[in-house]
């Protein structure tokens, strides 16, 4: 795993943990204090991790084709 994958994963876990804690009326991790900000953060991190870890852009699709031609991915 590269550094970016680890950072995105940690950010995603923190965002969703805060969302879950807030929904159950528990004290969230003090990264964000407002519910609205927590929802925006969770949504942004979710889109960011999904976008970065999938081949959805034109450049990403080209990269996937190269990987497949060289038998580096399924």
Buried (B, 14 or more C-beta within 10 A) or exposed (E): EEEEEEEBBEBBEBBBBBBEBBEEEEEBEEEBEEEEEBBEBBEEBBEBBEEEEEBEEEEBEEEBEEEEEEEEEE
